[in-house]
Amino acid sequence: MKICCIGAGYVGGPTMAMIAKQCPDIAVHVVDLNQARIDAWNSDALPVYEPGLDEVVREARGRNLTFSTRVDQAIDEADMVFISVNTPTKTFGIGAGRAANLEFVEKCARQIARNAKSHKIVVEKSTLPVRTAEAVKRILSSEGNGVTFDVLSNPEFLAEGTAVDDLLHPDRVLIGGESKEAIESLCRVYASWIPREKILTTNLWSSELSKLTANAFLAQRVSSINAISALCEATGADVDEVARAIGTDSRIGPKFLKASVGFGGSCFQKDILNLVYLCEHFGLREVAAYWEQVVMMNDYQKRRFSERIVKTMFNTVSDKKIGVWGFAFKKDTNDTRESAAIYVCRDLLRERARLAIYDPRVSVEQIRADLCYACADRNGQVCGTDRDLIENNITVVDDCYAAADQAHAIAVLTEWDEFKQVDFAKVHDAMHRPAFVFDGRNLLDREAMESIGFELHSIGKSR
C-alpha cells in the first residue's frame, strides 16, 4: 500500500511518521506546499516539537517515509490519501468568527480529483464540520473522468506534548465511512500496532461530529473549573482542594479539572465555535448559546488574570518590567495557537508594561507574530500604538533569570517543568520589591515561595 498525506503540520507529520514506523511495508509520502516546512521535516530540526518525535522520524525517514512538495505525483501514486490541512475559524464572510474555513479542504479535494487516475480512498484527518464529507464526495466526482473514490472520516485525538504516546497507545481510533471495504483497509493499517477492540467504526457523520463533541466536552470541564476558581478566590476556598474533592467522584473523575489562566491550542476554541455555528445553522439557538458560554468563560479567565496583575501592582504596570515565563499554550510543545499567554501579554502591553518573555521552544519571530495578530483589527491591521509597543516594550530572553532580572513581577503562563527547578532565591534577589509572582498554572508551592519573600498570587486561591 502507498499512503499520501496532504499537510505536514502538527497532525499530518507526527501521524504519518508513526504509521511509517509501525508499518515498514507501507510507503508513506507527506506533502506540503510550504517548502521551508518540508525542508525542516527533512532536517534534524523538525518544525514540530514533540517529545520522542525525533526518534520516530529518524527511524522511518529514508526507508518508507518521505517528505516533499510533489503533491500531484504523491496523489497519483497513492492508494490512500489523507487530508490533513488547516481548518481555521473564518475571519470573513458568512459565519465569520465561528464557522470553519474549508477553503484548503476544498482545494485538496479538487487537486485529488484532478490527479487521480485510479480508485482512491480519501481520508478526512482534519477536524471538519459534520456533513463535510458530502461536499468532498461531490467535488471528487466532479471531474467526470470515471475515477471512483471512497471517503472516510478518521479524526485525530492527539494531545500536543504527548502526541507520540497518544499515537502509540490511543484510547481509541475512530473510523467513519460508508464502504466496508474502505473502512477495513484503514483498520488494517492501525491494527499493525493497535488492538482491534480500540478501533471504533461508525457512519461518516457520527465520526465527524465526535471530534467536535470530544473537544467541546473537554473544554467545558476546563471552563467549569475556571469558573469555580473565581468563586474560590472570592470566598477563601482553594480550587485545587475543590478539584480533588469532586475528582474523586467516579461519575466526574479528575482529568481536565486543573484551574489555569485558560485553555489554548488549535482545537478547543475553534471546534466549539464551529459547533456553535452548526447549532445556529440548524436553528438550535439554546444549544448554541450553551456551548458559546464555554468560550466566553475562557476569555473571561484570561482577562481576569491580566486585570488581577494590574490591580495587585497598585493599579498600574506602566513602565514596570514583567517577566513572562512561557508562551506556548502548554508544556512540551512549540505550538502557540490561541495560547493564553498571547492575550495576557497583549493586555499588559496595552497597560504600557515592559515584557521580558522566555519560552524554551517558541521563537522570537513567532512571539512577535502572535502579538501582532492579537492586536490586529478586523482588516488585519495593527494600529501604530500597538505596533510601537510590540516593537519597543518586548524583549525575548534566553532563560528565566534574564526574564526576572530587575522585574517587578513574574507571570507564569506555561507549565514547563524547568520552571519548578529554578533557584528562586536567586530570582528573588534580582527583582524589585515587593516581588510579585502571578502563577497562571498553579505550578509553584505557596509555602516555599513565601518563605523566600515572594508575594504569590495563584489561580483559584485567595491570599
Phi and psi in degrees as a GROMACS rama.xvg file:
@    title "Ramachandran Plot"
@    xaxis  label "Phi"
@    yaxis  label "Psi"
@TYPE xy
-120.607  131.522  LYS-2
-115.973  136.352  ILE-3
-117.008  137.706  CYS-4
-123.459  121.75  CYS-5
-92.7884  111.963  ILE-6
118.061  114.623  GLY-7
-111.633  45.6452  ALA-8
-95.7002  -149.918  GLY-9
-66.9934  -24.2199  TYR-10
-98.4296  -54.3226  VAL-11
-60.1029  -46.8439  GLY-12
-60.4019  -59.0205  GLY-13
-62.1511  -40.2935  PRO-14
-63.5466  -46.1272  THR-15
-68.9989  -34.9133  MET-16
-62.1144  -40.2056  ALA-17
-68.8367  -42.2298  MET-18
-60.3656  -43.5879  ILE-19
-63.8938  -40.6897  ALA-20
-63.8051  -45.3711  LYS-21
-81.9933  -18.4025  GLN-22
-127.313  75.2524  CYS-23
-62.9709  -14.3144  PRO-24
-87.8132  -3.46672  ASP-25
-104.863  127.494  ILE-26
-84.2762  120.902  ALA-27
-114.759  122.67  VAL-28
-121.178  113.351  HIS-29
-99.5707  124.92  VAL-30
-123.227  150.028  VAL-31
-157.509  147.734  ASP-32
-78.7919  -14.4963  LEU-33
-83.4054  102.819  ASN-34
-62.4502  -39.2232  GLN-35
-62.9902  -38.5116  ALA-36
-67.179  -42.7598  ARG-37
-63.1285  -41.9211  ILE-38
-58.9437  -38.7958  ASP-39
-66.53  -40.137  ALA-40
-64.7731  -26.1319  TRP-41
-91.5624  6.66334  ASN-42
-113.809  -173.09  SER-43
-90.3894  -0.311045  ASP-44
-116.264  81.5476  ALA-45
-61.9971  148.006  LEU-46
-72.7607  -16.6799  PRO-47
-114.599  126.881  VAL-48
-96.9826  121.062  TYR-49
-144.384  130.765  GLU-50
-55.0081  125.763  PRO-51
89.8971  -10.3148  GLY-52
-69.8512  -36.5862  LEU-53
-53.5431  -45.9694  ASP-54
-65.1669  -40.2965  GLU-55
-62.7357  -46.8052  VAL-56
-65.0103  -44.6784  VAL-57
-61.0449  -34.5964  ARG-58
-68.298  -36.1714  GLU-59
-101.449  -27.631  ALA-60
-64.787  131.729  ARG-61
89.5135  -14.2347  GLY-62
-101.128  -69.1878  ARG-63
-135.167  15.1082  ASN-64
-121.963  122.128  LEU-65
-127.063  140.265  THR-66
-119.782  128.166  PHE-67
-158.441  176.623  SER-68
-103.312  12.3334  THR-69
-83.7755  70.2633  ARG-70
-65.042  -50.5935  VAL-71
-60.3647  -44.1503  ASP-72
-63.9983  -42.811  GLN-73
-63.5175  -39.6342  ALA-74
-63.3013  -45.8942  ILE-75
-59.846  -39.6401  ASP-76
-83.4903  -17.1765  GLU-77
-82.5449  151.314  ALA-78
-91.0547  -29.6507  ASP-79
-134.846  128.706  MET-80
-119.48  119.214  VAL-81
-91.7473  134.994  PHE-82
-101.039  112.998  ILE-83
-134.215  52.6356  SER-84
-101.818  167.819  VAL-85
-69.6302  141.116  ASN-86
-128.079  69.9417  THR-87
-70.3519  166.141  PRO-88
-68.7739  136.739  THR-89
-61.5572  139.741  LYS-90
-111.11  8.28788  THR-91
-151.905  160.746  PHE-92
68.4296  -160.779  GLY-93
-62.7731  129.032  ILE-94
80.4971  11.8807  GLY-95
-55.5351  134.241  ALA-96
87.4827  -6.68522  GLY-97
-138.426  -53.3953  ARG-98
-68.5654  153.842  ALA-99
-78.7326  139.462  ALA-100
-85.0148  109.821  ASN-101
-98.545  17.216  LEU-102
-55.5589  -45.7525  GLU-103
-73.6421  -32.2395  PHE-104
-65.2738  -44.3368  VAL-105
-62.9681  -42.4869  GLU-106
-61.8779  -39.2074  LYS-107
-61.886  -46.6642  CYS-108
-59.9169  -42.0237  ALA-109
-67.0215  -36.9758  ARG-110
-68.6339  -37.604  GLN-111
-63.2921  -45.6501  ILE-112
-61.1828  -38.2486  ALA-113
-69.3042  -34.344  ARG-114
-101.574  -10.6236  ASN-115
-77.4164  128.107  ALA-116
-115.071  -2.66074  LYS-117
-146.804  170.739  SER-118
-56.2346  135.368  HIS-119
-128.082  144.257  LYS-120
-97.1228  118.327  ILE-121
-103.9  124.782  VAL-122
-114.227  119.987  VAL-123
-76.0107  112.077  GLU-124
-104.156  -28.173  LYS-125
-63.8076  154.242  SER-126
-77.7007  121.12  THR-127
-130.638  153.782  LEU-128
-64.8161  149.734  PRO-129
-60.574  138.711  VAL-130
84.4785  5.07069  ARG-131
-62.0623  -34.0557  THR-132
-57.3125  -31.0632  ALA-133
-61.6466  -44.6283  GLU-134
-66.6449  -40.5816  ALA-135
-59.8455  -43.9848  VAL-136
-62.9288  -40.5814  LYS-137
-65.43  -40.6145  ARG-138
-66.3039  -43.3087  ILE-139
-61.4805  -33.2227  LEU-140
-88.5332  -0.927084  SER-141
-76.9556  -17.7718  SER-142
-70.0968  -27.5023  GLU-143
67.2921  27.4969  GLY-144
-99.7297  6.94375  ASN-145
85.8538  -4.36787  GLY-146
-75.0994  138.447  VAL-147
-105.951  156.705  THR-148
-140.586  147.808  PHE-149
-115.609  139  ASP-150
-113.158  127.766  VAL-151
-119.462  152.424  LEU-152
-109.359  125.572  SER-153
-138.737  70.1556  ASN-154
-63.8659  151.135  PRO-155
-91.7226  148.214  GLU-156
-127.94  45.1555  PHE-157
-87.6053  141.734  LEU-158
-102.543  123.447  ALA-159
-62.4367  139.337  GLU-160
99.3051  -24.4414  GLY-161
-132.207  25.1902  THR-162
-62.268  -39.2246  ALA-163
-63.8045  -45.9444  VAL-164
-66.8798  -36.8378  ASP-165
-63.321  -35.5187  ASP-166
-72.7112  -36.6054  LEU-167
-73.454  -40.7274  LEU-168
-131.126  65.4809  HIS-169
-71.9326  152.197  PRO-170
-62.6392  -37.7621  ASP-171
-165.238  157.646  ARG-172
-115.236  129.05  VAL-173
-110.731  127.111  LEU-174
-130.928  120.208  ILE-175
-115.373  140.571  GLY-176
-175.064  -179.207  GLY-177
-110.787  -29.7704  GLU-178
-92.2802  120.396  SER-179
-63.7254  -35.2048  LYS-180
-66.5407  -42.7245  GLU-181
-66.3409  -42.932  ALA-182
-59.0357  -44.0153  ILE-183
-65.1929  -34.5858  GLU-184
-60.9517  -43.9313  SER-185
-73.9048  -35.6436  LEU-186
-56.875  -40.8669  CYS-187
-64.1344  -32.5736  ARG-188
-62.7955  -53.1331  VAL-189
-69.7836  -31.0325  TYR-190
-67.2128  -7.54331  ALA-191
-61.4182  -26.7267  SER-192
-142.139  -5.48858  TRP-193
-113.134  131.385  ILE-194
-56.2948  140.113  PRO-195
-57.7839  -33.1005  ARG-196
-67.8462  -14.672  GLU-197
-94.1423  1.20069  LYS-198
-101.084  106.943  ILE-199
-96.4925  138.403  LEU-200
-119.606  139.713  THR-201
-141.755  -178.011  THR-202
-78.3091  168.854  ASN-203
-57.425  -44.7652  LEU-204
-72.5264  -35.9965  TRP-205
-64.0287  -39.83  SER-206
-65.3768  -47.2046  SER-207
-60.1898  -42.8523  GLU-208
-74.0929  -28.6543  LEU-209
-62.4409  -36.8433  SER-210
-64.0408  -49.0173  LYS-211
-60.2763  -41.9265  LEU-212
-66.6748  -41.854  THR-213
-60.5206  -46.9003  ALA-214
-66.3654  -36.1161  ASN-215
-64.4994  -41.6186  ALA-216
-66.2714  -40.6897  PHE-217
-66.4612  -45.1786  LEU-218
-63.817  -35.002  ALA-219
-59.8526  -40.437  GLN-220
-65.062  -41.4635  ARG-221
-63.3414  -47.2192  VAL-222
-64.68  -33.4984  SER-223
-64.3064  -47.1684  SER-224
-71.3986  -30.8306  ILE-225
-68.802  -33.9215  ASN-226
-63.4425  -41.099  ALA-227
-68.7883  -29.0456  ILE-228
-61.883  -35.4971  SER-229
-65.1169  -39.832  ALA-230
-67.8942  -36.1173  LEU-231
-61.8523  -43.4769  CYS-232
-63.5576  -33.9124  GLU-233
-77.6083  -25.8062  ALA-234
-108.527  -11.6876  THR-235
92.8678  1.61804  GLY-236
-74.2607  163.1  ALA-237
-112.23  119.03  ASP-238
-64.5986  -30.8699  VAL-239
-66.7531  -37.6169  ASP-240
-69.7962  -39.5508  GLU-241
-63.2721  -44.7563  VAL-242
-62.1941  -40.0958  ALA-243
-66.1802  -38.1803  ARG-244
-66.205  -45.2504  ALA-245
-80.0932  -26.3014  ILE-246
-69.874  -19.7879  GLY-247
-78.7511  -10.135  THR-248
-73.022  119.781  ASP-249
-62.0919  -22.5664  SER-250
-74.6512  -20.4262  ARG-251
-107.507  -53.6722  ILE-252
80.0898  162.344  GLY-253
-90.897  -11.5138  PRO-254
-75.9813  145.991  LYS-255
60.0978  34.7042  PHE-256
-118.408  28.4428  LEU-257
-95.4933  112.249  LYS-258
-66.4368  145.731  ALA-259
-158.837  -175.86  SER-260
-72.5424  -11.1509  VAL-261
138.319  155.844  GLY-262
-83.0496  155.447  PHE-263
-138.319  -152.429  GLY-264
95.3579  171.649  GLY-265
-80.2201  -14.1507  SER-266
-106.087  -52.1376  CYS-267
-54.8182  -59.4575  PHE-268
-64.8694  -44.4076  GLN-269
-59.4524  -44.4593  LYS-270
-71.6417  -36.3581  ASP-271
-66.1766  -44.2827  ILE-272
-62.5152  -36.0765  LEU-273
-63.8244  -42.6818  ASN-274
-62.6362  -40.7214  LEU-275
-60.2647  -44.4411  VAL-276
-63.5113  -42.3709  TYR-277
-61.6538  -43.9311  LEU-278
-62.3713  -41.356  CYS-279
-65.5356  -39.8725  GLU-280
-59.6174  -36.957  HIS-281
-92.4742  12.6275  PHE-282
77.1702  16.985  GLY-283
-96.4138  70.4355  LEU-284
-64.9551  -40.1936  ARG-285
-66.1732  -38.5101  GLU-286
-66.2474  -41.4694  VAL-287
-61.0847  -44.0284  ALA-288
-63.7765  -36.4968  ALA-289
-60.6335  -49.714  TYR-290
-73.8341  -31.7045  TRP-291
-62.7496  -29.6418  GLU-292
-63.4597  -27.4056  GLN-293
-62.6404  -43.2329  VAL-294
-70.1785  -40.3977  VAL-295
-60.8447  -39.4626  MET-296
-66.2931  -36.3642  MET-297
-66.5246  -41.688  ASN-298
-63.8177  -40.2337  ASP-299
-60.9192  -40.9491  TYR-300
-63.844  -42.1052  GLN-301
-65.4675  -44.1969  LYS-302
-64.7485  -39.2255  ARG-303
-64.2064  -37.9011  ARG-304
-65.6152  -44.7023  PHE-305
-61.9016  -44.1694  SER-306
-65.4259  -34.6672  GLU-307
-65.3017  -38.7832  ARG-308
-60.6649  -47.9862  ILE-309
-63.7111  -48.1998  VAL-310
-63.6815  -39.5966  LYS-311
-67.8608  -34.4582  THR-312
-89.3737  44.2123  MET-313
64.267  33.9067  PHE-314
65.1938  18.6294  ASN-315
-156  135.827  THR-316
-119.548  12.1444  VAL-317
-60.338  126.791  SER-318
63.4894  16.598  ASP-319
-98.3889  140.562  LYS-320
-85.9948  128.142  LYS-321
-120.505  121.927  ILE-322
-81.8003  123.965  GLY-323
-104.369  116.135  VAL-324
-100.111  104.347  TRP-325
102.121  133.614  GLY-326
-131.325  -24.0134  PHE-327
-64.0075  156.896  ALA-328
-72.6585  -18.859  PHE-329
-158.236  170.17  LYS-330
-71.2682  162.117  LYS-331
63.0899  29.4304  ASP-332
-150.87  153.936  THR-333
-100.472  12.4545  ASN-334
-79.8019  128.259  ASP-335
-113.097  3.89638  THR-336
-59.4338  123.959  ARG-337
58.2835  24.4858  GLU-338
-61.3123  137.032  SER-339
-58.4633  -30.6319  ALA-340
-59.0059  -35.2461  ALA-341
-58.4495  -46.6679  ILE-342
-80.3959  -32.4597  TYR-343
-65.3215  -45.2678  VAL-344
-63.175  -41.8536  CYS-345
-58.9833  -45.9671  ARG-346
-64.4857  -38.9406  ASP-347
-70.2385  -36.2978  LEU-348
-60.9137  -42.3271  LEU-349
-69.2815  -14.0749  ARG-350
-92.1556  7.66685  GLU-351
70.6703  25.8113  ARG-352
-72.9728  157.842  ALA-353
-103.75  122.323  ARG-354
-108.734  131.277  LEU-355
-113.092  108.733  ALA-356
-105.993  133.638  ILE-357
-131.636  128.549  TYR-358
-142.693  132.95  ASP-359
-69.4858  -12.8536  PRO-360
-127.22  -9.63569  ARG-361
-102.604  132.118  VAL-362
-79.7492  159.523  SER-363
-62.3438  -36.6921  VAL-364
-63.5636  -40.6118  GLU-365
-66.9972  -41.5216  GLN-366
-60.1406  -47.9992  ILE-367
-67.3179  -38.2491  ARG-368
-64.2417  -41.2266  ALA-369
-64.355  -40.3653  ASP-370
-71.0117  -35.1158  LEU-371
-62.326  -42.9534  CYS-372
-62.7894  -42.0006  TYR-373
-68.1084  -27.9722  ALA-374
-90.1766  -9.01853  CYS-375
-72.4659  150.651  ALA-376
-84.5016  -173.217  ASP-377
-62.7788  -22.0218  ARG-378
-92.7412  6.59723  ASN-379
80.3932  12.1079  GLY-380
-97.163  138.679  GLN-381
-104.008  124.528  VAL-382
-65.4944  160.44  CYS-383
-59.0587  -38.7122  GLY-384
-64.9613  -47.9026  THR-385
-62.9461  -40.4452  ASP-386
-62.8173  -41.3194  ARG-387
-63.9504  -40.0114  ASP-388
-64.916  -42.9393  LEU-389
-63.4357  -37.5395  ILE-390
-73.8699  -39.4308  GLU-391
-107.053  -22.6257  ASN-392
-104.732  9.6164  ASN-393
-121.435  131.196  ILE-394
-125.436  129.031  THR-395
-100.441  122.721  VAL-396
-114.828  174.125  VAL-397
-96.0566  -11.4602  ASP-398
-160.477  173.813  ASP-399
-62.6188  -37.5777  CYS-400
-67.0115  -39.2921  TYR-401
-65.4004  -37.114  ALA-402
-65.9316  -32.531  ALA-403
-88.6022  -16.0961  ALA-404
-61.8421  120.354  ASP-405
61.0827  23.3687  GLN-406
-84.6216  150.708  ALA-407
-86.8112  -21.129  HIS-408
-159.812  160.213  ALA-409
-121.921  135.833  ILE-410
-115.7  116.536  ALA-411
-90.6328  111.846  VAL-412
-116.058  -8.65865  LEU-413
-135.79  143.757  THR-414
-90.4196  42.5691  GLU-415
-57.5777  135.985  TRP-416
-59.5421  -33.1225  ASP-417
-64.3991  -20.8913  GLU-418
-68.5486  -24.2815  PHE-419
-79.5529  -14.1094  LYS-420
-100.04  5.2023  GLN-421
-68.8565  148.001  VAL-422
-79.5354  92.1791  ASP-423
-70.5333  -24.7365  PHE-424
-63.9031  -41.7787  ALA-425
-64.4101  -41.8803  LYS-426
-61.9315  -45.0753  VAL-427
-61.6503  -40.8044  HIS-428
-64.1092  -27.4173  ASP-429
-87.3977  -8.62112  ALA-430
-98.9233  161.825  MET-431
-71.2445  163.044  HIS-432
-109.409  144.459  ARG-433
-66.5961  149.107  PRO-434
-92.1919  100.866  ALA-435
-87.2684  139.863  PHE-436
-128.897  124.864  VAL-437
-110.284  106.49  PHE-438
-93.8749  96.15  ASP-439
-78.5742  -0.852523  GLY-440
-125.994  6.40252  ARG-441
48.9379  48.9188  ASN-442
-91.9553  -26.6266  LEU-443
-104.192  150.264  LEU-444
-83.2904  121.903  ASP-445
-62.0175  -47.63  ARG-446
-61.7695  -43.4479  GLU-447
-65.8447  -42.7541  ALA-448
-66.3211  -41.9956  MET-449
-72.9432  -26.9619  GLU-450
-67.2607  -26.901  SER-451
-78.5105  -28.073  ILE-452
123.11  3.7711  GLY-453
-74.641  153.012  PHE-454
-102.638  105.122  GLU-455
-97.3955  129.931  LEU-456
-119.604  116.702  HIS-457
-111.602  162.83  SER-458
-71.7435  129.462  ILE-459
72.6338  21.4564  GLY-460
-138.766  123.906  LYS-461
-83.3924  159.424  SER-462
